[in-house]
Amino acid sequence: MNSEAQRQQPPSTSNVSVREILSPIMAPVPLPHQLSPDQSVTAGNSTTHPDVMKGLCQDDDDRHEPRDPSGEFLNQDAVDVAEAERNFSELSRQLNHASAHTDDLSKELTYATPFSYQFKVVMNRTNLSFLRNANYEATRVFNHVAVALITGLTYMNLPPNVAGVQSRVFTIFQLIVLLPLIMAQVEPAFIFARQIYLRESSAKMYTPITFGISQSVAEMPYSLCCAVGGGGDRAGYALLVVVAVELFAVTGGQAVAAVSPSLFVAAKINPVLVLVFALFCGVTVPTPNIPKFWRNCAETLGSCVLLYAPIW
């Protein structure tokens, strides 16, 4: 009985460690590409035949080492270098193409539309703004009609003698009176329009050049209407001179408004300009009696030329 009980009991494991029991299972299994075709890998009770391992190693080599048309293996580093050279050449070509069109590209990125479309839209909006502001144009016409009536009634039917010629010169001098009137009217309109532009400039809808040109061109039709007169054998030439005075006053007022930070500063600059125009035009003080420096200033400002043109 004792012998049968001893045979039925399991063998003692007191002298066997856990590492020895688990060593067949925990043994590291080499990867297929780390073995030669003649070796085999065994994990537990599973064994891989050498022919199978040969096929696995061949597939692994085909994946990691591409072949060229001649059948020879290519070096992976050479392939990477060739691809890097192609990428570098393509990038260099793109950079050279971009640097050749830097200015055009910067404009396209800054503003969404071309200059022609900007000018068309801004010009249409400026004309519409002037048409809706009827008081602005009515004041312009009233100033011209008032100056024309007062001057015409004062110097009416001048005799053809020296006194008559002198009176005609003083009549032409009244064009200087129109300069401060037009400038004082143009400056507030330009400054208010500039405030709208500064508010819209963050959207990059149109350029400052578009804004400036549209403001000047929108004033021209009303200046031409105010310059029209009738009668006289020199009406055409006089019309051109008055149109030049109108444009000179409009652009001068816009220039003063452009350099002025506010309407208050622009209003303080106007008296100085009017004084310069009146003193150095050659009527209140004859041109030969004006000091040379101020005479050059008068010719530079253009008021002297504008007044001499009708007399000549």
C-alpha positions in Angstrom: 0.0 0.0 0.0 2.8 2.4 0.8 4.5 1.7 -2.5 1.3 2.3 -4.4 0.8 5.6 -2.6 4.3 6.7 -3.3 3.8 6.0 -7.0 0.5 8.0 -7.1 2.1 11.1 -5.5 3.5 13.8 -8.0 7.2 14.4 -8.1 8.6 16.9 -5.6 9.4 20.4 -6.9 11.2 21.6 -3.8 14.5 21.4 -5.6 13.3 22.9 -8.9 13.1 26.7 -9.3 10.4 28.6 -11.2 13.0 29.9 -13.7 13.9 26.4 -14.7 10.3 25.5 -15.2 9.5 28.6 -17.3 12.8 28.8 -19.2 11.5 26.9 -22.3 8.6 29.3 -22.6 10.5 32.6 -21.8 13.4 31.9 -24.2 13.8 34.7 -26.7 12.8 33.9 -30.2 15.0 35.3 -32.9 13.4 37.3 -35.8 13.3 35.7 -39.2 15.7 38.1 -40.8 18.2 37.4 -38.0 18.5 33.7 -39.0 20.3 32.0 -41.8 18.2 29.8 -44.2 19.8 26.7 -42.6 18.6 27.5 -39.1 15.2 27.0 -37.6 13.3 28.7 -34.8 11.6 26.8 -32.0 9.1 28.4 -29.6 7.7 25.9 -27.1 6.7 22.9 -29.1 6.5 24.7 -32.5 9.3 24.4 -35.0 9.8 26.2 -38.4 11.3 24.2 -41.2 14.5 25.6 -42.7 12.9 25.8 -46.2 10.1 28.0 -44.7 12.7 30.2 -43.0 14.5 30.6 -46.3 11.3 32.0 -47.9 10.6 34.3 -45.0 14.2 35.7 -45.1 13.9 36.2 -48.9 10.6 38.1 -48.5 12.1 40.3 -45.8 15.1 41.1 -48.0 12.8 42.1 -50.8 10.9 44.5 -48.6 14.0 46.3 -47.2 16.3 46.3 -50.2 14.7 47.3 -53.5 16.1 46.0 -56.8 17.1 47.9 -59.9 16.2 46.7 -63.4 19.5 44.8 -63.6 18.5 42.7 -60.6 21.2 44.0 -58.3 20.4 45.3 -54.8 20.4 49.1 -54.4 21.8 50.8 -51.4 19.0 52.4 -49.4 21.3 55.4 -48.6 21.9 56.0 -52.3 18.1 56.0 -52.9 17.6 58.5 -50.1 20.3 60.8 -51.4 18.9 60.8 -54.9 15.4 61.6 -53.6 16.8 64.4 -51.4 18.6 65.9 -54.5 15.4 65.8 -56.5 13.5 67.6 -53.7 16.2 70.2 -53.3 16.3 71.0 -57.0 12.5 71.3 -57.1 12.5 73.6 -54.0 15.2 75.7 -55.6 13.2 76.1 -58.8 10.1 77.2 -56.8 12.1 79.7 -54.8 13.7 81.2 -57.9 10.2 81.5 -59.5 8.8 83.1 -56.4 11.6 85.6 -56.1 11.2 86.7 -59.7 7.6 87.8 -59.0 8.0 89.1 -55.4 6.4 92.5 -56.1 3.4 91.2 -57.9 2.9 88.4 -55.3 3.0 90.9 -52.5 0.4 93.1 -54.1 -1.8 90.1 -54.8 -1.5 89.0 -51.2 -2.1 92.5 -49.8 -5.2 93.4 -51.9 -7.8 90.9 -53.1 -8.7 92.8 -56.3 -6.6 94.5 -59.1 -6.2 98.3 -59.2 -8.7 98.7 -62.1 -11.5 97.1 -60.2 -10.6 99.0 -57.0 -10.8 102.3 -58.8 -14.1 101.4 -60.5 -15.8 100.6 -57.2 -14.3 103.4 -55.2 -15.0 106.0 -57.9 -18.6 104.9 -58.1 -19.0 105.1 -54.4 -17.4 108.6 -54.2 -19.6 110.0 -57.0 -22.7 108.6 -55.2 -21.6 110.2 -52.0 -21.2 113.6 -53.7 -24.6 113.3 -55.4 -26.3 112.6 -52.1 -24.5 115.5 -50.4 -26.4 118.2 -52.3 -25.4 121.0 -49.9 -21.8 120.5 -50.8 -22.3 121.1 -54.5 -24.9 123.9 -53.9 -22.4 125.8 -51.8 -19.7 125.5 -54.5 -22.0 126.9 -57.2 -23.3 129.6 -54.9 -19.7 130.8 -54.1 -18.9 131.1 -57.8 -22.1 132.8 -58.8 -21.7 135.3 -55.9 -18.1 136.2 -56.9 -19.0 136.4 -60.6 -22.0 138.7 -59.9 -20.1 141.1 -57.6 -17.1 141.2 -59.9 -19.1 141.6 -63.1 -21.3 144.4 -61.7 -18.4 146.2 -60.2 -16.3 146.2 -63.4 -19.0 146.4 -66.0 -18.4 148.0 -69.4 -14.7 148.9 -68.9 -13.3 151.4 -71.3 -10.5 150.4 -73.7 -7.8 152.6 -72.1 -5.1 152.2 -69.4 -7.6 152.5 -66.6 -9.7 149.9 -68.2 -6.8 147.5 -68.5 -5.9 148.1 -64.9 -9.5 147.3 -63.9 -9.4 144.1 -65.9 -6.3 143.1 -64.0 -8.1 143.6 -60.7 -11.0 141.6 -62.1 -8.7 138.7 -62.9 -7.3 139.1 -59.4 -10.6 138.1 -58.0 -9.7 134.5 -59.0 -7.5 134.5 -56.0 -10.6 135.0 -53.9 -11.9 131.7 -55.1 -8.9 129.8 -53.9 -9.6 130.1 -50.1 -13.3 129.5 -50.7 -12.8 126.3 -52.6 -10.0 125.1 -50.3 -12.1 125.7 -47.2 -14.9 123.7 -48.7 -12.8 120.8 -50.0 -10.7 120.2 -46.9 -13.6 119.0 -44.6 -15.0 116.7 -47.3 -11.5 115.2 -47.8 -10.9 114.7 -44.1 -14.2 113.0 -43.5 -13.6 110.7 -46.4 -10.1 110.0 -45.1 -11.7 108.9 -41.8 -13.8 106.4 -43.6 -10.7 105.1 -45.5 -8.7 104.7 -42.3 -11.6 102.7 -40.8 -11.7 100.4 -43.9 -7.9 100.2 -44.5 -7.6 97.3 -42.1 -9.7 95.2 -44.5 -7.3 95.9 -47.4 -10.1 96.6 -49.8 -8.4 99.4 -51.8 -5.1 101.3 -51.9 -4.4 104.9 -50.7 -3.6 105.8 -54.4 -7.1 104.6 -55.4 -8.6 106.8 -52.6 -6.7 109.9 -53.6 -7.4 109.7 -57.3 -11.1 109.0 -56.8 -11.4 112.1 -54.6 -9.7 114.4 -57.1 -11.6 113.0 -60.2 -14.9 113.2 -58.4 -14.4 117.0 -58.0 -13.7 117.7 -61.6 -17.3 117.7 -63.0 -18.4 120.3 -60.5 -15.3 122.4 -61.1 -16.0 122.3 -64.9 -19.6 123.4 -64.4 -18.5 126.3 -62.2 -15.9 127.4 -64.7 -18.3 127.7 -67.7 -19.0 131.3 -68.9 -20.6 132.9 -71.9 -19.7 135.5 -74.5 -16.4 137.2 -75.3 -13.8 136.7 -78.1 -11.5 134.9 -75.7 -14.0 132.8 -73.8 -12.3 129.5 -74.7 -8.9 130.6 -73.4 -10.5 132.1 -70.3 -12.4 128.9 -69.7 -9.2 126.9 -69.7 -7.6 129.3 -67.2 -10.6 129.2 -64.9 -10.6 125.4 -65.1 -6.9 125.4 -64.2 -7.6 127.7 -61.2 -10.5 125.4 -60.1 -8.3 122.3 -60.3 -5.4 124.1 -58.6 -7.7 125.1 -55.7 -9.2 121.6 -55.3 -5.9 119.7 -55.4 -4.3 122.3 -53.1 -7.1 122.0 -50.6 -6.8 118.2 -50.7 -3.0 118.4 -50.2 -3.5 120.6 -47.2 -6.1 118.2 -45.8 -3.8 115.2 -46.5 -0.9 116.6 -44.4 -3.2 117.9 -41.6 -4.0 115.6 -38.8 -7.4 117.3 -38.1 -9.7 119.9 -39.6 -8.6 122.4 -37.0 -5.0 122.3 -38.2 -6.1 122.6 -41.8 -8.1 125.7 -41.0 -5.0 127.3 -39.5 -2.9 126.7 -42.6 -5.4 128.3 -45.0 -4.8 132.0 -44.0 -1.1 131.6 -44.5 -1.6 130.2 -48.0 -4.1 132.9 -48.9 -1.7 135.6 -47.8 1.1 134.1 -49.9 -1.2 133.8 -52.9 -2.4 137.4 -52.6 0.9 139.1 -51.9 3.1 137.2 -54.4 0.8 137.0 -57.4 2.1 140.3 -58.9 -1.0 142.4 -58.6 -0.9 144.0 -55.1 2.9 144.3 -55.5 4.4 144.4 -59.0 6.6 141.4 -59.8 9.9 143.5 -60.3 9.5 145.0 -56.8 9.1 141.6 -55.1 12.4 140.4 -53.5 14.1 137.6 -55.5 13.5 134.9 -53.0 9.7 135.6 -52.7 9.5 136.0 -56.5 10.8 132.5 -56.9 8.3 131.3 -54.3 5.5 132.9 -56.2 6.5 131.2 -59.4 6.8 127.9 -57.6 3.3 128.2 -56.1 1.7 129.0 -59.5 -0.6 131.8 -58.4 1.5 134.3 -60.4 1.2 132.1 -63.6 -2.5 131.6 -63.1 -3.1 135.4 -63.0 -0.7 136.3 -65.8 -2.3 133.8 -68.2 -5.5 135.8 -68.8 -3.6 139.1 -69.1 -1.3 137.7 -71.8 
